[in-house]
């Protein structure tokens, strides 16, 4: 499996971005970070694709003009 196709947990995304996992959950709930919900019975268990995380990071990238 290539690293581009690997799905990440909320905890892994939070660790990589050095933020609290609740912030990752809020990005998902707001529709800013696409995720797959594999949970059941009302319990959310999200997986985030590497490609979606990379696109999220690119979209939030700042430049000197921002």
Rosetta blueprint (number, residue, H / E / L):
1 X L
2 X L
3 X L
4 X L
5 X L
6 X L
7 X E
8 X E
9 X E
10 X H
11 X H
12 X H
13 X H
14 X H
15 X H
16 X H
17 X H
18 X L
19 X L
20 X L
21 X H
22 X H
23 X H
24 X H
25 X H
26 X H
27 X H
28 X H
29 X H
30 X L
31 X L
32 X L
33 X L
34 X L
35 X L
36 X E
37 X E
38 X L
39 X L
40 X L
41 X L
42 X L
43 X L
44 X L
45 X L
46 X E
47 X E
48 X E
49 X E
50 X H
51 X H
52 X H
53 X H
54 X H
55 X H
56 X H
57 X H
58 X H
59 X H
60 X L
61 X L
62 X L
63 X L
64 X L
65 X L
66 X L
